[in-house]
Amino acid sequence: MAFDTQARAAYVLDQSTGTVLLSKNAEEPLPPASMSKLMTLYVAFEAIRDGRLTLDERLPVSSHAMSYGGSTMFLDTQDKVRVEDLLRGIIVLSGNDACAVIAEALSPDGTEAGFARYMTRRAQQLGMEHSTFMNSNGWPQAGHRMSVQDLAILANHIITDFPEFYPLFAETEYEFDGRAPSNVNNRNPLLTMGIGADGLKTGHTQEAGYGLVGSARQGDRRVIFVVSGLNSERQRSEESAAIVNWSFRQFAEKTVAHANTPVAEAEVWMGREQSVGLVPAEDLVVLLPVLSDDNVEAEVVYRGPVEAPIQQGQELAELVIKPQDLPEIRRTLVAEHAVPKGGFGIKVRTAAEQLFKRFINGPSDAS
C-alpha cells in the first residue's frame, strides 16, 4: 500500500484529516535549497498582518542582496522595490536577491544572518524541530537544514494562516520590470497539469538535489507533500505527480462514528447511574485505504471508573482507530449526558459492592 518513492526523503499529509500517508526519513535535517524560502515568506506574511510591513512599501536593495547569484530578480542598489513585487519575485521567480531584501528589512539587527536566527526561533515556535537557517533563501551554507516534515508543517501553516496570500503560489508567471525575460515562469511543474495543484515551492542545488513542497486540492480534500533529493527536474515532476495521484485515488474519507451516538460506555463511580455513554462530539471522519475492509480495528481507552458528577460533553476517553498501513488515529470521546453524584443510598450500595469484591477476591497481601 505504501508509495515506493525514489526521493531521499518524503512526507505526505492529508490536510483535511491530519493523516500522514507517507513518511520516509521525514525528520532528517537536509539541505532544503530554495524550499526554505517558504520560511522567509511566512515571516513576511506575519509582518504584513501585524502592520510592520505593507504591500506598497518600497524597500532598498543592499549590495549584499544584489550580490546573490543563481535565481534572481536582477535587482541592483538603485532599486527600491515594492513588497508585493518582492513576494511575487520570491514565490514565482525564486529570487535569492528578493529574499535578502525582505530579510534585511525585517531582521532584528538589519543583517540577513540576524534574520536567519530569527527564522530559526520562529520555526521552533511553529513546531519545526529539525530546522536551522543560516540565510534567507537556501543558498548553500553549512548548517542550513530543514526536514521534509518541517517543510510540510510550514506549508500547512501558510495555507491555513494566510489564505489571502496563498493564491500567489498558483501564479505560473510573473514579469518584473521586463528586465529578466529568461526568468518569468514558475518552476513548479504541477501547476499546469490539471490535478488540482496550487503551490508551493521547488528547490535545487547540487548538494540538495531536486525537491518540491507541493499541495493539491481535489473536491473537499487537500494533500500537502514534500520530496527531496531527487536526481533531475523530470524525476521531480513525475514523482510529484505520481504522489498526488496516489494520495487521492488510493485513500477515501469514511465516517466511522456519528456525533452523539454512543460507541462505548464508561463505568461511573458514586453516581446516580452506573455507566455513561461515550460519544464523539462530531462525526468522526477518517481517511482509510480504499481497499481496506469496513471492519477497522479500534479500541476505547479511558481511566475508570469515572467519578461523578459528570458533565454532559465532558471529555472522558479516546477512540483509538488503527487503519491498515497507516498511523493510528486518536479522537476524543465525551459524556453523552450528565451524571449527578449519587445520594446516601448510592453510597451504601457502592460500599456493599466493594466489600463483596473483597470477600470474593480475598484479602490483599500485607506489606
N, C-alpha and C positions, 0 to 999 in steps of 0.2 A: 504494500500500500504506500510506503514511503517513497517520495520522489528521489530518484538517484541523480543528484546534481553533480556536475563536474566542477562546480565552484570550490575554491579552497574553504570558504565559509559561507553559510547561507542561513537565512531566517525568514520564515513566512508566518504572518499573523492575520487571522481573520478578525478584522476590527470589530465587526458587529457583535460577536460573541466573546471576543478575547481569547479565542482558541489558537494555540501555537500549532501550526500544521507541519512545520519543518524546522529543525534546529540542528545545524552542523557547525561545530567549532564556534558556536554563537557568542561565547564570552571571551574569545581570544582577542587581545588587543592587536590590531593590524594597521598598517598604513592606509588611511582612508582616501587619500588623494582628494579630488575636488568634492567628494561627497561630504567632507567636513564643512564645506561652505554652508550647509544647512544650519549649522550652529550659529554662524555669523548672521544668517538671515533671521533665525529665531530671536536672537538678541536685538537685532534691528527692529523687528516687528514689535517686540516688547517696548522698545524706546519710543516708537511711534504711538503705540497705545497709551503710554504713560505721559506723552506730551514732551518728551525730551528731544524729539526729532519730528520733523514734519516732512510730508512728501514733496512739498515745493521748496524746501530749504536747499540751498546750494552749498556744497562742501568743496573746500580746496583740495588740490592734488599735490601731495608732497613729492619730493624727489625720490623718497623711499618707495612710495606707491608706484610711481612712474617706472621704477627700475625693474619691476617684475616682468619676466618673460612668459613663455607659454601662452595660454589662452588669455587674451586681454581685450579691453575696450580701446586700447591705444590712447590712453589718457596722457596728458602732459601737464607740467606745472603751471601752464597758463589757463588751465580749465578751472571752472567752478561748476560742478555738476549737480543737477537736481537729484535728490534722494530717490525719487521714483525711477529715474533713469539708471541709477546705480543698482537698485534692486533688480530691475529687468536685466541689466548687464550681468549680474551675478547668476540669476536664475536661467536665463536663456543663453547667454553668451559665455557663461562660466568665467567671468572676468576676474583674474587674480588681482589686478590693479584696483578694481572696484571694491573688492573685499577690504583691501588695505585702507582705502579712503574711509569706508564705514568704520573700520576698526579704530583708526586714529581719532575719529570724531567722537567715538563712544568710550574710548579707553580711559580708565581711571587716571593714568599718568600721561596720556597723549601718545603713547607708543603702541605699535602693533603687538609687541611682546606683552605689554601690560594688559591689552585686550584679550590676548590668548590665555593669560592667567585667570582673568575674569570669566572667560568662556568655560574653563575647566571647573571653576567653583559652581557656576550656574548649572552646568551639566550634571554635576553630582547632586544638586538640589532637585533635579528632574528625574533622578533615579538612574542616571547613566554612570555606572560604577567602573566602567572599563575604558574611559575616555580621558586623554590628556592632550591638550592643544599647545602647540609651540608657535603657531601662526594662525592667520585668519582664513586661509584659503587651501590648505592641504599641500602647499609646496613642500617637496621632500626635505625633512628635517628630523634629526634624531629625536626620538621621544614623542613624536606626533602620532598618536594612535587612537583608534576607536574600534569597538567591537561591532559586529553586524547587528547584534541585539540592541546595542545602544543606538545605532542608526535607525532601527525600527521604532524604538521608543521616541526618538526625536521626530521622526516623520509623523507619528501618531499625534504628538503634541502640536506640530504645525497645522495639521489638518483639523484638529479639534479646537485648538485655542485661537486660531486665526483664519476662520472661514472667509473673511473678507479679502485676505491676501492669497489664499490657496489657488484661486483660478489663474494666477500668474504662472504657475508651474505647468499649465497646459498650453501656453503660448508656444507655437512652433518656430516663430522667427521674430527677430527684433532688430531693426536698423537704428543704430545710434549715430546721428550726425553724419551719416554717409561716409565716415572715414575708414570703416573696416568692412568692405563688401565681401571679403572672404570669411568673415565671422558674423553671420547673421542668423544661423539656424540652430535650433535647439538640438543637442546631441542625443536626447532621449529617443531611442528608436521605436518605442512602443506607442508614442502619441498619435501616429498616423496609421496604426494597424486596425483600428475599429474594434478593439477589445475592451473598451472602457477605461483605458489608461489615461490618467490626467496629472501625473507627476512621477518622480520628484527631481532626481539629480543623478547624473552619471559621474564617473571618476576614472582617471587613468594616469598612472605613472609607471615607469619601468619596474620599480620595486613593488608597487601595489597590484599591478596587473589591471585588468578591466573590471569595473564594478558598477553597480546600479542600485540606487534606492528607488523603488517604484511603488506605485499604488494604482489600483484599478477598481472600478465600481461597475457591477452588473446587477440590475434590479435593486434590491434593498441591501445587498451585501457589498462590503468593501474589503479588499485584501491589501495589505502592506507587505512588501518583501524587500530583502536585501541580498545581493550576491556580491562576492568579492573574490579577486584572484583568478579571473578567467583569462584566457590566452589571447583573445582578439575581440575586435568590435563585433564581428559576425557571431562568435560564440556567445558573447554577452547578449546580443539581440535574440538569438534563437533560444538560449537558456531562459531568459526572462519571459519571453512569450510562452514557452512551454510551462513555466511555473504558474503563470496566470491561468492558462487553460486547465491545468491540473487542479488548481485551487478551487475553481468554480464548478468544474464538471465532476470531480470525484468526491465532493462533500455537499451536504444539503442540511438546511436547518430543520430541526424536528422539535415539536413541543412534547416534552417528556412528563410534564406535570402542569396542572392548571391552577391558577390563582384561587386561593381559599378552598381548595379541595384537599382533604387530608391525605397524606402519603404514609403516615405512621402515627403512633400515639406515644406520648411520654408519660411515664408514671409520675404521679403527683404525691408529694409528702405534706400531710397535715392540711389538706384542702377539702372543700365540700364535695369534690369529685376526686376519684382515684386516678384519673388519667385525663389528658387533654390532647386533642388532635393537633398534629404538626402539619402546617400548610405553607406553601410558598406565597409570598406577598403579591407576586405577579406571575404570569405564565413563565415557566422555565423553558426557554428555547435554547437548544444546544446544537452545535454543529457535529454531525456524525458522517462517517463514510457512507456513501450511497449503497455500497454492497453489504453493509453490516445488517444483521437481522434486527428485528424490532425488540428483542429481549436484551436490553442493555443492562449490564451489571451495575448495581447501585447499592448503597447502604446508608442508613441514617445513623449519625454519630451525635450523642449528647451525653452530658453528665447528669445522671439521675439517681434517685427520684428528684424532681424539681420541687423546691419548697414553695408552698403557697404563702401569700397571694400571688397570682399570676395575672398580668395584664393582657388583654387582647392585643395581638400583634407583637408581643414581647419575643425577642429573639431567643430561641431555646436550643436549636440544633442545626446541624449541617447535613445536607444531602450530598453525598459523595458519588458522583457518576463516573464510571470507568469505561469509556468507549474504547473499542479495539484500536490499537496502534496510535492512540492519541493520549496526551497527558490527562490525568483525572481532573474532573471539573467539580468545584465545590460551590454550593449555593445555600444561602441561609433559609432555614425554616422557622416559622413563628407560631405562636399560640393561636389556635383557631378562635378561641373565646376566652373570656376572663374566668378565673377560678378563684373565688374568695377563700380566705382562711377558714378552716373548719371550727365549729364550736366545741363545747365540752364533750359532747357525745363522740365527735370525731377523734378527739384526743384519747378518750378511753379506748375506743376501737383500735387506734393506732398502737397504743401501749400494749393492748392484749395481743395484737398481731406480732409485735416484736418479742413478747415473752414466749409465744407459741413457736416462733422461729428458733429462739434459743433452746427451747426444750427439744425440738426436733433435731437440731444440729449439734446439740451438746455444748458444754461449756468451752469457752476459748482457752487455749493453753496459757497457763500462768507464766509470767516472766520471772 
